[in-house]
Amino acid sequence: MFRRKIRIIPSSSLRHKPNHDIIQQTHDCFNVCAKFMIDEIANDSGAVVHATHNIESGKLAASKDLRLASIYHLNLVSNIFKYKDIVADPTLPRMRSVQSSQCGRGEVDQMSKEYMKAMKIIFRARNVDETLKFFSTYFRTVLAMDVVVDADQLPETTKNEVISFFESAPPLKGVAEIEKSLKEFVDRNASSSVNGRANRVVCVTSGGTTVPLEKLCVRYIDNFSSGHRGAASTEYFLKVGYSVVFLYRRGTCQPFCSSLPDDPLLDCFSVSNDSNIEVDALHAEIVKRAITENRAAVAEGILLKLPFTTIFEYLQILQLISVSLRDLGPSAIFFLAAAVSDFYVPWESMNLHKIQSASGPLDMRLAQVPKMLSVLRNEWAPMAFHISFKLETDKHILLAKADMALKKYKMHMVIANELSTRKEEVIVVTEHEKVTVRRDSIRAGAEVERPLVELVVDRHSAYVKKLDA
């Protein structure tokens, strides 16, 4: 069994034997698999755990590469562990310093389940090719899981780090106007009550943040996001009666505009013979709808749109929104669909002018953006219903990272989406369930955001009802 990080497998789990026709096939299979595992980590840090009833096979595997961090031999005949004391040897790669006898019950059970799942699949294989095919997939999953574990071990963002980030950030332009708009919006929705209760309000964040590389910015690092998820979700929240604060990246998708062509100004309008601007008949209805519904929502005070570009602007405005919505308690939702930068250049260490290419290759160290989810959840708006998003390109780590975010940041819901399938389906992860939400593939123009928002509204209603009980 191969691991990037060493885990101790309890001997009680090792009760199955390979299902080969003759003993030599078992030995051959083991030897080929051992070589494959060693080759896989030859250029990387890691460890191999060899479990074999044939000591000669174990010796053969052990002699393949002395550079391995550690090789363990388990005797399956007597079910006796032979291992080094990993507590006493700090040079060994590991996530936890434990001996098998020190494992907690839950940890042992989890390791047992994972190991037995692997063994049941491997031992059904009747030839080396099938076994290696399994290992190839299983190793990628195990490697990915260790990335998740590593992330879980990162220290929590401290209060001083948060304060330092905001104190060193450039002043937010138009802050007085933003605060005024937020106050008017919240006051209006707090007084416009249904059954004596304040309107439900959702803050939808949308689009990606930029990381400027110069104060007078020419170059910047960008996060991929079209803003479609946030814009479409805003529409559906408005349709079910929520008021929305739409915190969006300048230039990204807007509510009610998803049906418009990519370049609506040039594609939807034309100049008549008398030099008047006209809407082309082909796009007349969708243009009319976009303008009418957007302006109506803004005029009614149920849609407040606040733009950002940089990571500094995004987090500064998010803090203002959070504090403004705090008094709404559980009636508020934070639907955090924006793609937020993980790394940035601190303002005080940033070049003033454009970085010159004549200076040669650019070597720049980025600082880590403080994780604001915990601060938002625990300090800025502790009673609100919090939803974060997790986008990954590797499906093997997606749900594990969503689970980690749910627990670490105490989110009420994490929406997991894989890059290649994000428009077709998402997985909603909560403390008690994992629900796959898919768009209606039969209905033309259907979007996954519609059933997603319906599910969010249902769970939010249950959350409010529980707190009212």
Phi, psi and omega in degrees: 000134188253139178218143171287323175246150185279131170236150175267125179264122181298139184296337181294341181279341190269073186238000179255152179237151181304144184260061176260159185288321179227160186297327182294327177296322177297314180297316181297318179298315180299314183298317179294318179296319179298316178298318180300316181296317181295318178298325182297326184249013183301327182253021183215164175282147180169193181206153176239134173252117179258122177247115184208147174269357182248104185297332178294321176296320178298317179295320180298316179295320182294331182277353184294319185205110182284352182278354179301144180296324180194141174233124180253145176241125178248129180269105185285339182294312182259000181054040179251132177280139168236106185211160175281157175281103186287345173290322184279343183247093184288353182279345183283139176290132181195160175259330180226138179270090182221153166261164184301325182288346182262356181296138173290159183301316181297321181292319178297315180299318181295317180295322180297315181297317182293318181294315183292327176299317178295314185295321182296324179286315182298316188283352171277343181288138183255358179213168185295320183300317179296319180296315180294325178299319177295313181303318182303316178287317185294321181296320179299321179294316181295317177300316180296320180298325179291330174298319178296315180299318178301317180296323181293338182273354180298142181295150178294148175294129181273161179298323180295324178295321179294313180299317181298320180299311183289324180292328182269352181287151176296150181302138179284125180286139177070026185297323180296320179292322178297314179298319179297315180297318179295318180297315180296320181295312182294317180300318181295318182280336176286327181273335177276088188258156174245122183056038177079006181246152178295151175302150174279136185234138177236134171265113179256120175260145191209143179089176183255151177270152175256155174243104180293144178259347175223153179294315170271084200289126169244315180253146178205160174260134186242152173258132182294125172185127177278341183084005183296319182301311182293319181294313180296319180296323177301316177304312185289327175295318178297321183293331180264011171100005176276149167268148189231130164263114186257102179264106193230153175285131177305133176088359180263179184304146180242154176302145178072006183247008186293336181272352180284154176293169184300324179240078189297327182297316183275330184272334186260346185238155177215166180255126181282176181297331179265021174070018174271151178273128181232152175273129178299142183301326182298327185248007187302314185293316183288329176292316179300316180297315182299314182291314184296310185289323179294312182293324180296317181295320179292316182296325180284350180079020179255359176224119176241121184253124181234120183269154173218166171230306187268165176299327179294312180298316182302309184288327177294316180289322178300321178296317179298317179297315183300314181294324180293323182273355185304318184291346177282349176058226183290352178286350181260144175239143169247112184251089195267078184269355181294148176268100189266134181298139176270338183228153182205169173260117179304139186303319184291338181256009184273142174300145176284311185258174180304133177291129185274131180290339180294344180285354180098195182303144182271120178243110187225134178258124181263141175272159179273131177292129178303138179286110186270353182300318180296320180294316178300314184291321189262335187237308187292314181213071189292337183265353182287168177265118191252128180232122175247167181242148176229113177252129177225156173265345182251110183294340183291336182250356188301304184291325179296319179289327176295317177299318180299315179296321180301315184279315185293319184257004177057040175290152174278335183202139173236129180259112184264127176221137177270140187307313187287340184238012189297335180274348181259323183202155172223163177242121180269119183251124174233181180297330188247353186202161170230114186244123175274125181248124181239149175288156178282102185288345181277323184278126181297134177077006181293144180238149180291339182295332181295303177295333178295312180296322177300319179292318179299315180299318179298314181290326177294320178299319178295323179296314179296317180298321180295319181287333179281341185291000000 
